[in-house]
Amino acid sequence: MALVEEYVYRAIDAAGGGVVKGTIEAASDGAVAAKLRAQGLTPLEVTLASKTGLNQEISIPGFEKRVKVATLAVFAKQMAGLINAGLPLMRTLSILIEQAEDKKLQRALIGVQSAVESGASFSTALSNYPDVFPPLLVSMVRVGETGGFLGQSLATIAETYQNEAELQAKIKSATTYPIIVFSIAIIGVIAMVTFVVPVFKGMFENLGSELPLPTQILVTLSNNMIWILPVMIVLAIAGWLWWVRNRRNDSVRKAVDPIKLKLPVFGPLATKIAVARFTRGLSMMLHAGVPLVQALSIVGAASNNYKVEQAVRDIQESVKQGRSFAAPLAKAEVFPPMVAQMAAVGEESGTLADMLASIADFYENEVETATDQLTSAIEPILIVGIGIIIGGMVVSLYMPIFSIYGELGQQGQ
C-alpha cells in the first residue's frame, strides 16, 4: 500500500516566472513532481515535511477518528456526478481531493490517485484503505468498474450511505436527551452528597439520637466522598477509554451485542436497525449483480452486530451447500418471522433483491417510528426516576428531624 506523506516544495511558476513554495501530499517525491508539472509548475526542490514537534500528528491505536458515513455519502454522490458527466477518473479524483474537507479522506484519495497512476484499478486502490472505504463500497465499485457502470454503482452507494446517515442521526436524536438527563441526575446526586449532606451533618451530631439507616448511608457516603469521587472519575475515564479501544474486538462484541438485542426498551430498536442494515445492503449488492454468497460475506459486517453476523454466516454456509436462503433465516433468533417469510416468497418467485428492499423500507420506517416513540416514552420515565432518587435523598436527610418531632409529641402526651 502506498504511504501518503506531506512534502514541502519550491517550484517555478511557468505563467508568472516566479518561485512559489508550498506543501503537497503524495506517495513519493516523484509523484509530487508529476503533480506540480500537471499544475504548470517546474519543481526545483522537493523535501519530506518534518513530522516532529508541533507538526507531528498524534495517533493512538484504537482512537483514530473514523470517516463519517455522511462524508462517504457526499463523496460517492459527487464522484457519481462527475463520472456520469464524462470526466476521466484521474481528473475526478483531483477535483475530489481539492474539495475534501475530511483530512483522513483527503489523504486516502491522494493515495488512491497515486495507485491508479501506477496502474492499479480504482477498486484495488480503494481496498488499500480499509479504515476509510468499507468493504461494501469497494465491492460495489469493483462491480461497477467491471460492468462498465461505475457512475451508477457510485450513485447507489451514495443513496445507501445517505439512508444510513439519516438512520444514525435519528438514533442519535433519540438517545441524546436521555443521556443528558441521566448525566445531570448523576451530577445532582453527587453534588447533594458532597455539599448538602455535610450541612445537615452538624445538625445530626447535636441531636444525640441514633440516625435512621438511610440517613447513616448518606452521611457515610458524604464522609468518604473525598476518595470515592476521584475513584469514580478515574474508573469512568478508564472504562470509557477501554471501551473505545476494545469495542470492535470480537470477544467484546460476542459478549455485548446479544445483550443489546435483549434490553427492555432499546433491544427491539437495535434489532430493527440491524435487520434494516442487513437487508438494505444485501438488496443493493444483488441488484448490482453480485453473487449471493459473496454478497452475504460483505453485508454481514454492515449490520454492526455480532449475533447478526453469526446468523449471516450460517445463511452463507447454507447457500454454499445449495440449500435454501430463507430456511436458516427463519431459525436465527435475531430475525423476526416476517423477514424469513418475505425472503422465502422472494426466493421462490426470483425477486429476492426486490423483496429485501421492501423489507429494508419497512424496517427503516419502523426505526423512525420507534425512535419518535422512544423519545416520548422515556421522558416521563426519566422524570419519575430522577424524582424518586432526589426525593428519597431529601426524605432521608429529614428523617431524623421527623423522628425527634415524633418523640417530642409522644412525651407531650
Secondary structure, 3 states (H helix, E strand, C coil): CCCCEEEEEEEEECCCCCEEEEEEEECCHHHHHHHHHHCCEEEEEEEECCCCHHHCCCCCCCCCCCCCHHHHHHHHHHHHHHHHCCCCHHHHHHHHHHHCCCHHHHHHHHHHHHHHHCCCCHHHHHHCCCCCCCHHHHHHHHHHHHHCCHHHHHHHHHHHHHHHHHHHHHHHHHHHHHHHHHHHHHHHHHHHHHHHHHHHHHHHHHHCCCCCHHHHHHHHHHHHHHHHHHHHHHHHHHHHHHHHHHCCCHHHHHHHHHHHCCCCCHHHHHHHHHHHHHHHHHHHHHHCCCCHHHHHHHHCHHHCCHHHHHHHHHHHHHHHCCCCCHHHHHHCCCCCHHHHHHHHHHHHHCCHHHHHHHHHHHHHHHHHHHHHHHHHHHHHHHHHHHHHHHHHHHHHHHHHHHHHHHHHHHHHC
